[in-house]
Amino acid sequence: MKHSTKSSNRLVQWIDDRLPIFSYAEANVIAYPTPKNLNYWWNFGSIAGIILVIMLVTGIFLAMNYQPNADVAFASVERIVRDVNYGWLLRYLHMNGASMFFIIVYIHMFRGMYFGSYKAPREILWMVGVVIYLAMMATAFMGYVLPWGQMSFWGATVITNLFSAIPVIGDYIVVWIWGGFSVDMPTINRFFVWHYLLPMILVMLVVVHLWALHVHKSNNPLGIDIKTPQDLMPFHPFYTIKDLFGLGIFMIFFLFFVFFYPNFFGEPDNYIPANPMVTPPHILPEWYFLPFYAILRAVPDKLGGVIAMFAGVLILFVLPWLDTSKVRSAAFRPIFKQLFWIFVADCLFLGWLGARPAEGIYLVLSRLATGYYFFHFMVLLPLVGKLEKPKPLPSSIFEEVSKNCRTKED
Amino acid sequence: MTDNPTNTLKEVDGPRRDFLLISTTTLGVAGVAIAAWPFIHSINPAKDVLALASTEVDLSAVEVGQAITVMWRGKPVFIRHRTEEEIASAADVDMAELRDPQTDAERVQKPEWLIAVGVCTHLGCIPSGQNLGDKRGDWGGWFCPCHGSAYDTSGRIRKGPAPFNLPVPPYAFTDDTNIVIG
Protein backbone atom coordinates (compact mmCIF):
# COMPACT_ATOMS: atom_id res chain seq x y z
CA MET A 1 0.00 0.00 0.00
CA LYS A 2 1.41 3.36 -1.00
CA HIS A 3 1.23 6.07 1.61
CA SER A 4 1.92 9.69 0.97
CA THR A 5 1.69 12.69 3.23
CA LYS A 6 0.08 15.97 2.30
CA SER A 7 2.90 17.86 3.96
CA SER A 8 5.28 19.79 1.71
CA ASN A 9 8.03 19.72 4.37
CA ARG A 10 11.01 17.81 2.93
CA LEU A 11 12.02 16.28 6.28
CA VAL A 12 8.45 15.10 6.90
CA GLN A 13 8.37 13.57 3.42
CA TRP A 14 11.78 11.93 3.95
CA ILE A 15 10.66 10.34 7.22
CA ASP A 16 7.23 9.44 5.87
CA ASP A 17 8.79 7.64 2.92
CA ARG A 18 10.70 5.40 5.35
CA LEU A 19 8.23 5.22 8.25
CA PRO A 20 4.77 6.46 7.24
CA ILE A 21 3.81 7.89 10.63
CA PHE A 22 2.67 11.21 9.20
CA SER A 23 0.43 9.77 6.50
CA TYR A 24 -0.82 7.24 9.06
CA ALA A 25 -1.78 10.00 11.49
CA GLU A 26 -3.44 11.96 8.69
CA ALA A 27 -5.47 8.94 7.63
CA ASN A 28 -6.42 7.78 11.13
CA VAL A 29 -6.69 10.91 13.23
CA ILE A 30 -6.93 14.04 11.06
CA ALA A 31 -8.88 13.14 7.95
CA TYR A 32 -10.28 9.94 9.52
CA PRO A 33 -13.81 9.71 8.09
CA THR A 34 -16.38 9.70 10.88
CA PRO A 35 -20.18 9.59 10.69
CA LYS A 36 -21.64 13.09 10.88
CA ASN A 37 -24.25 12.25 13.46
CA LEU A 38 -22.27 10.98 16.48
CA ASN A 39 -23.76 12.22 19.75
CA TYR A 40 -22.11 12.69 23.14
CA TRP A 41 -22.43 8.98 23.98
CA TRP A 42 -19.58 8.52 21.49
CA ASN A 43 -17.24 10.53 23.75
CA PHE A 44 -16.74 7.72 26.22
CA GLY A 45 -14.27 5.68 24.16
CA SER A 46 -11.80 8.52 23.94
CA ILE A 47 -12.31 9.41 27.60
CA ALA A 48 -11.60 5.77 28.54
CA GLY A 49 -8.36 5.94 26.55
CA ILE A 50 -7.32 9.09 28.36
CA ILE A 51 -8.05 7.62 31.79
CA LEU A 52 -5.92 4.64 30.83
CA VAL A 53 -3.06 7.07 30.20
CA ILE A 54 -3.73 8.86 33.51
CA MET A 55 -3.73 5.48 35.30
CA LEU A 56 -0.46 4.46 33.64
CA VAL A 57 1.34 7.71 34.47
CA THR A 58 0.11 7.96 38.08
CA GLY A 59 0.79 4.23 38.50
CA ILE A 60 4.36 4.49 37.26
CA PHE A 61 5.10 7.33 39.67
CA LEU A 62 3.36 5.55 42.56
CA ALA A 63 5.43 2.44 41.86
CA MET A 64 8.55 4.53 42.42
CA ASN A 65 7.56 4.84 46.08
CA TYR A 66 5.47 1.72 46.72
CA GLN A 67 6.95 -1.41 48.36
CA PRO A 68 5.36 -4.75 47.35
CA ASN A 69 6.21 -6.39 50.66
CA ALA A 70 3.58 -7.59 53.14
CA ASP A 71 5.53 -6.13 56.07
CA VAL A 72 5.82 -2.59 54.76
CA ALA A 73 3.25 -2.24 51.93
CA PHE A 74 0.61 -0.55 54.09
CA ALA A 75 3.13 1.84 55.61
CA SER A 76 4.62 2.62 52.21
CA VAL A 77 1.19 3.67 50.92
CA GLU A 78 0.64 5.88 53.98
CA ARG A 79 4.10 7.33 53.42
CA ILE A 80 3.14 8.16 49.83
CA VAL A 81 0.09 10.05 51.07
CA ARG A 82 1.82 11.85 53.96
CA ASP A 83 5.48 12.31 53.05
CA VAL A 84 6.02 12.01 49.31
CA ASN A 85 5.65 15.35 47.49
CA TYR A 86 2.16 15.39 45.94
CA GLY A 87 1.91 11.69 46.82
CA TRP A 88 -1.65 12.29 48.05
CA LEU A 89 -2.52 13.63 44.59
CA LEU A 90 -0.93 10.69 42.75
CA ARG A 91 -2.65 8.16 44.97
CA TYR A 92 -6.07 9.79 44.88
CA LEU A 93 -5.88 10.25 41.11
CA HIS A 94 -5.02 6.56 40.76
CA MET A 95 -7.61 5.33 43.30
CA ASN A 96 -10.47 7.42 41.95
CA GLY A 97 -9.18 6.96 38.41
CA ALA A 98 -9.97 3.24 38.75
CA SER A 99 -13.58 4.02 39.63
CA MET A 100 -13.79 6.60 36.85
CA PHE A 101 -12.37 4.08 34.37
CA PHE A 102 -15.18 1.67 35.23
CA ILE A 103 -17.89 4.35 35.15
CA ILE A 104 -16.73 5.44 31.70
CA VAL A 105 -16.31 1.89 30.39
CA TYR A 106 -19.72 0.83 31.71
CA ILE A 107 -21.34 3.78 29.92
CA HIS A 108 -19.29 2.91 26.82
CA MET A 109 -20.56 -0.69 26.97
CA PHE A 110 -24.19 0.29 27.53
CA ARG A 111 -23.80 2.74 24.63
CA GLY A 112 -22.69 -0.21 22.48
CA MET A 113 -25.67 -2.25 23.64
CA TYR A 114 -28.23 0.52 23.06
CA PHE A 115 -27.03 1.39 19.57
CA GLY A 116 -26.20 -2.22 18.57
CA SER A 117 -22.52 -1.47 18.05
CA TYR A 118 -21.68 -5.16 18.59
CA LYS A 119 -23.59 -6.31 15.51
CA ALA A 120 -22.08 -7.32 12.16
CA PRO A 121 -19.56 -6.31 11.01
CA ARG A 122 -18.27 -5.19 14.43
CA GLU A 123 -18.45 -8.48 16.40
CA ILE A 124 -14.69 -8.78 16.87
CA LEU A 125 -14.44 -5.13 17.82
CA TRP A 126 -16.97 -5.86 20.58
CA MET A 127 -15.22 -9.07 21.67
CA VAL A 128 -11.86 -7.33 21.93
CA GLY A 129 -13.69 -4.81 24.09
CA VAL A 130 -14.89 -7.61 26.39
CA VAL A 131 -11.28 -8.86 26.67
CA ILE A 132 -10.26 -5.31 27.62
CA TYR A 133 -12.99 -5.31 30.26
CA LEU A 134 -11.73 -8.62 31.68
CA ALA A 135 -8.13 -7.34 31.77
CA MET A 136 -9.39 -4.20 33.51
CA MET A 137 -11.17 -6.24 36.15
CA ALA A 138 -8.08 -8.36 36.83
CA THR A 139 -5.89 -5.25 37.00
CA ALA A 140 -8.29 -3.39 39.29
CA PHE A 141 -8.63 -6.37 41.62
CA MET A 142 -4.88 -6.79 41.99
CA GLY A 143 -4.40 -3.06 42.41
CA TYR A 144 -6.90 -3.05 45.27
CA VAL A 145 -4.82 -5.71 47.04
CA LEU A 146 -1.61 -3.65 47.00
CA PRO A 147 -2.34 -1.16 49.85
CA TRP A 148 -2.58 -4.26 52.09
CA GLY A 149 -5.42 -3.04 54.26
CA GLN A 150 -8.11 -5.32 55.68
CA MET A 151 -10.29 -5.04 52.55
CA SER A 152 -7.27 -5.67 50.33
CA PHE A 153 -6.32 -8.78 52.23
CA TRP A 154 -9.78 -10.27 52.63
CA GLY A 155 -10.81 -9.27 49.11
CA ALA A 156 -7.74 -11.11 47.83
CA THR A 157 -8.56 -14.11 50.03
CA VAL A 158 -12.19 -14.33 48.90
CA ILE A 159 -11.55 -13.73 45.19
CA THR A 160 -8.64 -16.16 44.97
CA ASN A 161 -10.70 -18.75 46.84
CA LEU A 162 -13.21 -18.62 43.96
CA PHE A 163 -10.76 -20.86 42.13
CA SER A 164 -10.99 -23.47 44.89
CA ALA A 165 -14.47 -24.20 43.52
CA ILE A 166 -12.85 -25.89 40.51
CA PRO A 167 -13.31 -29.65 41.04
CA VAL A 168 -10.27 -31.82 41.90
CA ILE A 169 -7.48 -29.33 41.12
CA GLY A 170 -9.09 -26.23 42.72
CA ASP A 171 -7.09 -26.34 45.96
CA TYR A 172 -3.81 -26.75 44.11
CA ILE A 173 -4.62 -23.83 41.85
CA VAL A 174 -5.32 -21.58 44.81
CA VAL A 175 -2.02 -22.51 46.50
CA TRP A 176 -0.30 -21.91 43.15
CA ILE A 177 -1.88 -18.45 42.85
CA TRP A 178 -0.90 -17.58 46.42
CA GLY A 179 2.61 -19.03 46.26
CA GLY A 180 1.94 -20.31 49.79
CA PHE A 181 -0.84 -21.53 52.02
CA SER A 182 -2.53 -18.17 52.43
CA VAL A 183 -2.46 -14.71 50.90
CA ASP A 184 0.96 -13.55 52.03
CA MET A 185 4.34 -12.18 51.01
CA PRO A 186 4.68 -14.04 47.67
CA THR A 187 1.09 -13.09 46.76
CA ILE A 188 1.54 -9.34 47.15
CA ASN A 189 4.85 -9.49 45.27
CA ARG A 190 3.39 -11.28 42.24
CA PHE A 191 0.16 -9.25 42.31
CA PHE A 192 2.28 -6.12 42.06
CA VAL A 193 4.06 -7.55 39.02
CA TRP A 194 0.75 -8.44 37.33
CA HIS A 195 -0.74 -5.11 38.27
CA TYR A 196 2.15 -3.42 36.49
CA LEU A 197 2.23 -5.82 33.52
CA LEU A 198 -1.48 -6.11 32.70
CA PRO A 199 -1.96 -2.42 31.86
CA MET A 200 0.79 -2.74 29.25
CA ILE A 201 -1.18 -5.63 27.74
CA LEU A 202 -4.28 -3.46 28.08
CA VAL A 203 -2.62 -0.80 25.92
CA MET A 204 -1.94 -3.40 23.24
CA LEU A 205 -5.55 -4.60 23.41
CA VAL A 206 -6.71 -1.01 23.00
CA VAL A 207 -4.58 -0.77 19.85
CA VAL A 208 -6.27 -3.92 18.51
CA HIS A 209 -9.67 -2.47 19.51
CA LEU A 210 -8.92 0.71 17.52
CA TRP A 211 -7.57 -1.30 14.64
CA ALA A 212 -10.83 -3.22 14.42
CA LEU A 213 -12.78 0.03 14.86
CA HIS A 214 -11.03 1.69 11.96
CA VAL A 215 -11.88 -1.12 9.57
CA HIS A 216 -15.63 -0.43 9.47
CA LYS A 217 -15.47 2.93 11.27
CA SER A 218 -17.69 4.02 14.15
CA ASN A 219 -21.28 2.91 14.42
CA ASN A 220 -23.68 5.85 14.82
CA PRO A 221 -26.90 6.71 16.67
CA LEU A 222 -29.03 5.70 13.67
CA GLY A 223 -27.25 2.36 13.48
CA ILE A 224 -27.31 2.41 9.68
CA ASP A 225 -24.37 1.76 7.39
CA ILE A 226 -22.21 4.47 5.92
CA LYS A 227 -23.29 4.68 2.29
CA THR A 228 -21.73 7.73 0.69
CA PRO A 229 -18.88 10.12 1.60
CA GLN A 230 -21.64 12.64 2.37
CA ASP A 231 -22.43 10.61 5.49
CA LEU A 232 -18.95 11.33 6.81
CA MET A 233 -16.82 14.19 7.99
CA PRO A 234 -13.15 14.40 9.00
CA PHE A 235 -12.38 13.53 12.61
CA HIS A 236 -10.30 16.67 13.03
CA PRO A 237 -11.32 19.33 14.03
CA PHE A 238 -14.95 18.27 14.51
CA TYR A 239 -14.58 15.30 16.82
CA THR A 240 -11.26 16.30 18.38
CA ILE A 241 -12.97 19.40 19.73
CA LYS A 242 -16.12 17.49 20.72
CA ASP A 243 -14.00 14.89 22.53
CA LEU A 244 -11.98 17.63 24.25
CA PHE A 245 -15.14 19.35 25.45
CA GLY A 246 -16.47 16.08 26.86
CA LEU A 247 -13.08 15.41 28.44
CA GLY A 248 -13.24 18.80 30.17
CA ILE A 249 -16.64 18.00 31.68
CA PHE A 250 -15.42 14.58 32.75
CA MET A 251 -12.25 16.00 34.34
CA ILE A 252 -14.39 18.35 36.48
CA PHE A 253 -16.38 15.33 37.69
CA PHE A 254 -13.23 13.26 38.27
CA LEU A 255 -11.24 15.97 40.07
CA PHE A 256 -14.23 16.87 42.24
CA PHE A 257 -13.82 13.47 43.88
CA VAL A 258 -10.01 13.61 43.90
CA PHE A 259 -9.91 16.96 45.68
CA PHE A 260 -13.03 16.94 47.86
CA TYR A 261 -14.11 13.32 48.46
CA PRO A 262 -11.04 11.21 47.70
CA ASN A 263 -12.28 8.24 49.72
CA PHE A 264 -15.86 8.34 48.46
CA PHE A 265 -15.48 5.12 46.44
CA GLY A 266 -13.33 3.35 49.03
CA GLU A 267 -13.99 1.40 52.19
CA PRO A 268 -12.90 2.77 55.60
CA ASP A 269 -11.77 -0.74 56.61
CA ASN A 270 -8.98 -0.56 54.08
CA TYR A 271 -7.25 1.96 56.35
CA ILE A 272 -6.80 -0.85 58.89
CA PRO A 273 -3.60 -2.81 58.16
CA ALA A 274 -4.18 -6.38 56.90
CA ASN A 275 -4.70 -8.87 59.70
CA PRO A 276 -4.77 -12.55 58.65
CA MET A 277 -6.36 -13.45 62.01
CA VAL A 278 -9.50 -11.26 61.82
CA THR A 279 -12.00 -10.91 58.98
CA PRO A 280 -13.95 -7.62 59.00
CA PRO A 281 -17.65 -8.27 59.78
CA HIS A 282 -18.98 -6.84 56.51
CA ILE A 283 -16.67 -7.33 53.57
CA LEU A 284 -17.52 -6.31 50.05
CA PRO A 285 -15.66 -5.72 46.82
CA GLU A 286 -15.18 -2.40 45.07
CA TRP A 287 -18.44 -1.01 43.68
CA TYR A 288 -17.67 -1.97 40.08
CA PHE A 289 -17.70 -5.68 40.96
CA LEU A 290 -20.88 -5.56 43.04
CA PRO A 291 -23.34 -6.80 40.35
CA PHE A 292 -21.21 -9.90 39.80
CA TYR A 293 -20.73 -10.30 43.54
CA ALA A 294 -24.53 -10.32 43.90
CA ILE A 295 -24.76 -13.04 41.23
CA LEU A 296 -22.11 -15.08 43.06
CA ARG A 297 -24.02 -14.92 46.33
CA ALA A 298 -27.40 -15.54 44.72
CA VAL A 299 -26.47 -19.13 43.87
CA PRO A 300 -26.60 -21.44 46.90
CA ASP A 301 -23.78 -23.63 45.63
CA LYS A 302 -20.05 -22.89 45.65
CA LEU A 303 -19.18 -24.07 42.15
CA GLY A 304 -22.54 -22.93 40.77
CA GLY A 305 -22.08 -19.42 42.13
CA VAL A 306 -18.62 -19.11 40.61
CA ILE A 307 -19.84 -20.40 37.25
CA ALA A 308 -22.81 -18.02 37.29
CA MET A 309 -20.56 -15.09 38.15
CA PHE A 310 -18.09 -15.78 35.36
CA ALA A 311 -20.95 -16.55 32.97
CA GLY A 312 -22.35 -13.12 33.75
CA VAL A 313 -19.27 -11.56 32.18
CA LEU A 314 -18.47 -14.15 29.52
CA ILE A 315 -21.99 -14.07 28.08
CA LEU A 316 -21.02 -10.68 26.64
CA PHE A 317 -18.76 -12.53 24.19
CA VAL A 318 -21.74 -14.15 22.49
CA LEU A 319 -24.01 -11.11 22.65
CA PRO A 320 -23.60 -10.43 18.89
CA TRP A 321 -25.20 -13.79 18.19
CA LEU A 322 -27.82 -13.75 20.96
CA ASP A 323 -29.34 -10.58 19.54
CA THR A 324 -31.10 -11.79 16.42
CA SER A 325 -32.32 -8.41 15.19
CA LYS A 326 -30.65 -6.98 12.11
CA VAL A 327 -31.55 -3.43 13.20
CA ARG A 328 -28.73 -1.95 15.27
CA SER A 329 -30.04 1.18 16.97
CA ALA A 330 -32.64 0.92 19.75
CA ALA A 331 -34.13 4.12 18.34
CA PHE A 332 -35.90 1.92 15.76
CA ARG A 333 -36.65 -1.00 18.09
CA PRO A 334 -39.56 0.00 20.36
CA ILE A 335 -39.62 -3.19 22.45
CA PHE A 336 -35.87 -3.64 22.70
CA LYS A 337 -35.54 -0.02 23.79
CA GLN A 338 -37.70 -0.69 26.86
CA LEU A 339 -35.98 -3.98 27.58
CA PHE A 340 -32.64 -2.21 27.38
CA TRP A 341 -33.59 0.22 30.15
CA ILE A 342 -35.03 -2.59 32.26
CA PHE A 343 -31.71 -4.39 31.80
CA VAL A 344 -29.76 -1.29 32.89
CA ALA A 345 -32.00 -1.02 35.95
CA ASP A 346 -31.47 -4.75 36.67
CA CYS A 347 -27.67 -4.27 36.56
CA LEU A 348 -27.87 -1.29 38.91
CA PHE A 349 -30.22 -3.21 41.20
CA LEU A 350 -27.77 -6.14 41.26
CA GLY A 351 -25.03 -3.69 42.18
CA TRP A 352 -27.13 -2.34 45.03
CA LEU A 353 -27.91 -5.87 46.22
CA GLY A 354 -24.21 -6.80 46.08
CA ALA A 355 -23.57 -4.30 48.86
CA ARG A 356 -26.39 -5.60 51.10
CA PRO A 357 -25.97 -8.51 53.53
CA ALA A 358 -26.50 -11.92 51.89
CA GLU A 359 -29.63 -12.83 53.84
CA GLY A 360 -33.42 -12.62 53.95
CA ILE A 361 -35.19 -10.53 51.34
CA TYR A 362 -31.91 -9.41 49.76
CA LEU A 363 -31.08 -12.98 48.85
CA VAL A 364 -34.50 -13.51 47.28
CA LEU A 365 -34.20 -10.27 45.30
CA SER A 366 -30.63 -11.19 44.24
CA ARG A 367 -31.94 -14.47 42.83
CA LEU A 368 -34.72 -12.72 40.92
CA ALA A 369 -32.36 -10.07 39.55
CA THR A 370 -29.77 -12.71 38.59
CA GLY A 371 -32.46 -14.74 36.87
CA TYR A 372 -33.61 -11.70 34.93
CA TYR A 373 -30.02 -10.84 33.93
CA PHE A 374 -29.61 -14.17 32.15
CA PHE A 375 -33.22 -14.19 30.95
CA HIS A 376 -32.54 -10.91 29.15
CA PHE A 377 -29.56 -12.33 27.27
CA MET A 378 -30.69 -15.90 26.64
CA VAL A 379 -34.44 -15.55 26.07
CA LEU A 380 -35.50 -11.93 25.50
CA LEU A 381 -32.78 -10.89 23.07
CA PRO A 382 -33.14 -13.87 20.67
CA LEU A 383 -36.93 -13.75 20.87
CA VAL A 384 -37.49 -10.00 20.56
CA GLY A 385 -35.22 -9.86 17.53
CA LYS A 386 -37.60 -12.25 15.80
CA LEU A 387 -40.95 -10.93 17.05
CA GLU A 388 -40.44 -7.18 17.14
CA LYS A 389 -41.45 -5.03 14.18
CA PRO A 390 -38.78 -2.32 13.83
CA LYS A 391 -39.63 1.21 12.75
CA PRO A 392 -38.63 2.18 9.20
CA LEU A 393 -34.95 3.11 8.96
CA PRO A 394 -33.83 6.42 7.42
CA SER A 395 -32.28 6.05 3.99
CA SER A 396 -28.98 7.67 4.94
CA ILE A 397 -27.12 9.46 7.71
CA PHE A 398 -26.74 12.49 5.46
CA GLU A 399 -30.46 12.79 4.81
CA GLU A 400 -31.32 12.52 8.51
CA VAL A 401 -28.66 15.05 9.54
CA SER A 402 -29.83 17.52 6.87
CA LYS A 403 -33.45 17.11 7.97
CA ASN A 404 -32.53 17.88 11.61
CA CYS A 405 -30.51 20.90 10.57
CA ARG A 406 -33.42 22.29 8.57
CA THR A 407 -35.76 21.80 11.52
CA LYS A 408 -33.36 23.69 13.79
CA GLU A 409 -33.02 26.56 11.33
CA ASP A 410 -36.80 27.04 11.12
CA MET B 1 -25.84 24.37 5.37
CA THR B 2 -24.33 20.99 5.97
CA ASP B 3 -23.72 19.47 2.54
CA ASN B 4 -19.95 19.74 2.91
CA PRO B 5 -18.50 20.86 6.21
CA THR B 6 -14.93 21.10 4.90
CA ASN B 7 -16.08 23.73 2.41
CA THR B 8 -17.93 25.76 5.03
CA LEU B 9 -14.74 25.63 7.10
CA LYS B 10 -12.75 27.39 4.40
CA GLU B 11 -15.35 30.14 4.11
CA VAL B 12 -14.89 31.17 7.76
CA ASP B 13 -12.25 33.86 8.09
CA GLY B 14 -8.79 32.53 8.80
CA PRO B 15 -7.48 34.81 11.57
CA ARG B 16 -10.33 33.94 13.91
CA ARG B 17 -9.73 30.23 13.44
CA ASP B 18 -6.00 30.74 13.92
CA PHE B 19 -6.66 32.65 17.12
CA LEU B 20 -8.86 29.83 18.45
CA LEU B 21 -6.37 27.15 17.46
CA ILE B 22 -3.37 28.94 18.95
CA SER B 23 -5.12 29.92 22.18
CA THR B 24 -6.52 26.39 22.66
CA THR B 25 -3.11 24.85 22.02
CA THR B 26 -1.37 27.30 24.35
CA LEU B 27 -3.85 26.63 27.13
CA GLY B 28 -3.51 22.89 26.61
CA VAL B 29 0.29 22.97 26.68
CA ALA B 30 0.29 25.20 29.78
CA GLY B 31 -2.19 22.85 31.49
CA VAL B 32 -0.10 19.77 30.75
CA ALA B 33 3.07 21.56 31.92
CA ILE B 34 1.43 22.54 35.22
CA ALA B 35 0.01 19.02 35.66
CA ALA B 36 3.50 17.59 35.07
CA TRP B 37 4.94 19.37 38.11
CA PRO B 38 3.39 17.12 40.83
CA PHE B 39 4.77 14.10 38.96
CA ILE B 40 8.25 15.57 38.65
CA HIS B 41 8.28 16.78 42.26
CA SER B 42 7.02 13.42 43.57
CA ILE B 43 10.40 11.82 42.94
CA ASN B 44 12.28 14.55 44.81
CA PRO B 45 13.25 13.65 48.42
CA ALA B 46 10.10 13.08 50.47
CA LYS B 47 9.41 14.66 53.86
CA ASP B 48 10.58 11.58 55.78
CA VAL B 49 13.84 11.57 53.85
CA LEU B 50 14.39 15.26 54.63
CA ALA B 51 13.51 14.64 58.28
CA LEU B 52 16.38 12.16 58.57
CA ALA B 53 18.80 14.64 57.06
CA SER B 54 20.81 15.44 60.20
CA THR B 55 23.18 13.23 62.20
CA GLU B 56 24.42 13.63 65.79
CA VAL B 57 27.96 12.49 66.65
CA ASP B 58 29.75 12.10 70.02
CA LEU B 59 33.46 12.92 69.47
CA SER B 60 34.71 12.23 73.03
CA ALA B 61 36.14 8.80 72.18
CA VAL B 62 38.17 9.92 69.17
CA GLU B 63 41.84 10.28 70.19
CA VAL B 64 44.25 12.69 68.58
CA GLY B 65 45.42 11.27 65.25
CA GLN B 66 42.35 9.06 64.88
CA ALA B 67 39.53 9.45 62.41
CA ILE B 68 35.96 8.20 62.29
CA THR B 69 33.46 7.97 59.46
CA VAL B 70 29.78 8.65 60.10
CA MET B 71 26.85 8.43 57.73
CA TRP B 72 25.00 11.63 56.87
CA ARG B 73 22.30 11.65 54.17
CA GLY B 74 23.51 8.26 52.97
CA LYS B 75 27.06 9.49 52.45
CA PRO B 76 30.22 9.07 54.57
CA VAL B 77 31.44 12.08 56.53
CA PHE B 78 35.11 12.04 57.57
CA ILE B 79 35.84 13.37 61.05
CA ARG B 80 39.58 13.55 61.77
CA HIS B 81 41.05 14.53 65.15
CA ARG B 82 44.10 16.24 63.67
CA THR B 83 47.56 16.23 65.24
CA GLU B 84 49.53 19.45 65.78
CA GLU B 85 51.66 18.63 62.72
CA GLU B 86 48.61 18.07 60.53
CA ILE B 87 47.08 21.37 61.64
CA ALA B 88 50.37 23.14 60.96
CA SER B 89 50.79 21.61 57.51
CA ALA B 90 47.19 22.50 56.60
CA ALA B 91 47.69 26.11 57.68
CA ASP B 92 51.08 26.55 56.05
CA VAL B 93 50.04 26.48 52.39
CA ASP B 94 50.54 29.00 49.63
CA MET B 95 47.06 29.81 48.30
CA ALA B 96 48.50 30.08 44.79
CA GLU B 97 49.22 26.35 44.63
CA LEU B 98 45.63 25.37 45.42
CA ARG B 99 43.19 24.38 42.68
CA ASP B 100 40.20 25.35 44.84
CA PRO B 101 41.72 28.01 47.13
CA GLN B 102 40.44 27.99 50.72
CA THR B 103 42.34 28.62 53.93
CA ASP B 104 42.30 25.93 56.59
CA ALA B 105 40.56 28.39 58.93
CA GLU B 106 37.64 28.65 56.51
CA ARG B 107 37.23 24.87 56.55
CA VAL B 108 37.16 24.18 60.30
CA GLN B 109 35.36 25.50 63.38
CA LYS B 110 37.91 24.09 65.83
CA PRO B 111 41.37 23.46 64.34
CA GLU B 112 41.69 19.97 65.87
CA TRP B 113 38.53 18.72 64.18
CA LEU B 114 38.38 18.44 60.42
CA ILE B 115 34.91 17.46 59.22
CA ALA B 116 34.35 16.91 55.50
CA VAL B 117 32.09 14.84 53.24
CA GLY B 118 34.16 11.78 52.27
CA VAL B 119 33.14 11.63 48.64
CA CYS B 120 35.71 12.40 45.97
CA THR B 121 34.60 15.44 43.97
CA HIS B 122 35.73 13.74 40.77
CA LEU B 123 33.23 10.90 40.31
CA GLY B 124 32.02 10.00 43.77
CA CYS B 125 34.36 7.27 45.10
CA ILE B 126 35.33 7.23 48.77
CA PRO B 127 39.00 8.24 49.23
CA SER B 128 41.19 6.15 51.53
CA GLY B 129 43.07 7.61 54.50
CA GLN B 130 40.70 7.20 57.45
CA ASN B 131 42.76 4.40 59.01
CA LEU B 132 46.38 4.80 60.03
CA GLY B 133 47.67 2.20 57.57
CA ASP B 134 45.74 3.61 54.61
CA LYS B 135 47.34 5.25 51.63
CA ARG B 136 46.98 9.00 52.21
CA GLY B 137 48.75 10.48 49.19
CA ASP B 138 51.64 12.94 49.20
CA TRP B 139 49.89 15.53 51.40
CA GLY B 140 48.97 13.21 54.28
CA GLY B 141 45.24 13.67 53.87
CA TRP B 142 43.27 11.28 51.66
CA PHE B 143 43.92 9.50 48.41
CA CYS B 144 41.19 8.39 46.02
CA PRO B 145 42.00 4.95 44.60
CA CYS B 146 39.65 5.28 41.63
CA HIS B 147 41.45 7.97 39.65
CA GLY B 148 44.33 9.09 41.86
CA SER B 149 43.13 12.34 43.43
CA ALA B 150 45.11 13.37 46.51
CA TYR B 151 43.74 15.60 49.30
CA ASP B 152 45.69 17.35 52.07
CA THR B 153 45.05 17.34 55.83
CA SER B 154 42.41 20.03 55.33
CA GLY B 155 40.62 17.89 52.71
CA ARG B 156 41.68 20.21 49.89
CA ILE B 157 42.41 18.85 46.43
CA ARG B 158 46.10 18.91 45.62
CA LYS B 159 46.64 16.51 42.75
CA GLY B 160 44.64 14.36 40.33
CA PRO B 161 41.45 14.91 38.32
CA ALA B 162 39.08 16.05 41.09
CA PRO B 163 38.06 19.72 40.64
CA PHE B 164 37.07 20.74 44.17
CA ASN B 165 37.98 20.30 47.84
CA LEU B 166 36.07 17.73 49.91
CA PRO B 167 32.95 19.74 50.86
CA VAL B 168 32.50 20.76 54.49
CA PRO B 169 28.95 19.88 55.59
CA PRO B 170 26.99 22.32 57.75
CA TYR B 171 27.56 21.31 61.38
CA ALA B 172 27.49 22.79 64.86
CA PHE B 173 29.06 21.89 68.20
CA THR B 174 26.26 21.36 70.71
CA ASP B 175 28.93 21.16 73.46
CA ASP B 176 32.69 20.50 73.58
CA THR B 177 32.50 16.95 72.28
CA ASN B 178 29.14 16.64 70.48
CA ILE B 179 28.24 17.83 66.99
CA VAL B 180 25.14 17.84 64.83
CA ILE B 181 25.77 17.51 61.12
CA GLY B 182 23.12 18.94 58.78
Boltz contact constraints between the chains, C-beta under 6 A:
constraints:
  - contact:
      token1: [A, 61]
      token2: [B, 39]
      max_distance: 6.0
  - contact:
      token1: [A, 61]
      token2: [B, 42]
      max_distance: 6.0
  - contact:
      token1: [A, 64]
      token2: [B, 43]
      max_distance: 6.0
  - contact:
      token1: [A, 83]
      token2: [B, 46]
      max_distance: 6.0
  - contact:
      token1: [A, 83]
      token2: [B, 47]
      max_distance: 6.0
  - contact:
      token1: [A, 83]
      token2: [B, 48]
      max_distance: 6.0
  - contact:
      token1: [A, 84]
      token2: [B, 42]
      max_distance: 6.0
  - contact:
      token1: [A, 84]
      token2: [B, 46]
      max_distance: 6.0
  - contact:
      token1: [A, 85]
      token2: [B, 41]
      max_distance: 6.0
  - contact:
      token1: [A, 85]
      token2: [B, 42]
      max_distance: 6.0
  - contact:
      token1: [A, 85]
      token2: [B, 44]
      max_distance: 6.0
  - contact:
      token1: [A, 86]
      token2: [B, 38]
      max_distance: 6.0
  - contact:
      token1: [A, 86]
      token2: [B, 41]
      max_distance: 6.0
  - contact:
      token1: [A, 86]
      token2: [B, 42]
      max_distance: 6.0
  - contact:
      token1: [A, 89]
      token2: [B, 38]
      max_distance: 6.0
  - contact:
      token1: [A, 90]
      token2: [B, 42]
      max_distance: 6.0
  - contact:
      token1: [A, 233]
      token2: [B, 5]
      max_distance: 6.0
  - contact:
      token1: [A, 402]
      token2: [B, 2]
      max_distance: 6.0
  - contact:
      token1: [A, 405]
      token2: [B, 2]
      max_distance: 6.0
